């Protein structure tokens, strides 16, 4: 089964930010917004201009990463540049009139030395107004790409830490999970659970929002709790297994609770 590509998804910049019911002045959309390519593969990306102004679109490949809290970033570094170099996009520059559309050919050619597993990258679409335009607005739209290199697939998640922090709304159980496998892991809503135990009594169950973890990366999951906490307290953290063979991960943490 192919792991779902990075759920970012969507666009690094909204394609029609600030749009009204009327046609926006400058807009750009891309479809699909995320792709998985299997080894040496090719796919088409449709780019459209639903705005009222003609635009010039420059197309390039870049590295991609997710921050600790799932925020997408254009990545630098040798590894990110190497994966980006596997991608080819043609044409590299297009002009779109209002209401116009075009197709881009995306090809992947991973190095023969590439390790098996998922390798994330981006196709960046950067707009600029044509010469003489009255509205020089620039936009950048990102299409996320995962290049899957054939070979042994490894699913391996590790629970690194748990601590309790306070914010204005109460306490937050902060769990750090590392992806030590070689594929993108999609952690659906509720797959990360924190069970709070006072002795053998279950005080509460906290469940996570959906997130993705890239290979070799870690993610922070904040699970809020607004009730009173007894002492002593144990937090049993688990990442549920799934039907495609991913093993469950569990770890118990002794929690020090400050009632001040």
Phi, psi and omega in degrees: 000136179277127178293140181302136181291166189308123189284359159316320155074233191305217195254147175298326171233135180302136186290341180222045181301135178077012183290145175251178176303332174284165180296130179294156180296311180233130180204154179208134176232155177224143180214129357286168179266349171212146187221147168242124179250134183264102180059228178279099190221170176214147178215164178253143174239127178264126180245133183226153178244095177275007183273181183262001183236139174295144181226153171255131184243122173264137186242132179208164176256148181211165174285162185216140174211165174246135176291176182302332180255017174089006180282131182284146178219147167285126188258142171258200179090159186296319183295315180296318179295326180295314179295318178300327181291344177285342185265140172234136180230129177227140352287165180268355180207131179223155174245128182240121174282164177307127182081359183275165180212159178209164178244140177249139176264117179256126178236147176241134178221076182297151178299149177296337180270002183295133178289154180294156178118194185264137180230112185275149176205180180227146162256117182261130177247113183245126183261154168212153180286149176294160181307136178086000182290145182280340184239093183277061181271136176248143175228154173228124180243137180245130171256119182279139183230133172243120175264116179262116178271128182300153179141195183291126179264131183239122172257116181209106176254146180229134175274109187275316185199162171216135172214159181256126178237161180248143169227188185294340183262354181138209181266152177229129173270113186258113182251134176249124181239134179251141175261101180263009175271194183239018178228158175294131179254123176265112179260098184295169181303128177084358182289331173264124183231139173242116176261124181264124186239130170251099191066236177263359182273128178275115184277318184198161173232127180246138182231149189273162167279164180290145179207162170240146176239126177281157179302136178077004183251167176237157179224147177258129178244117178259118180245108185286149175218129187245005180267184174279147182243128177283167173230142355287163185222138174242135175251117178262108183262132179221144171247113188295145172287171182224171186292340182266023169097004178284125185284150175288147177237132180222147176202138179259138179235134170281129187250128173267117185253125176263117182270007179280000000 
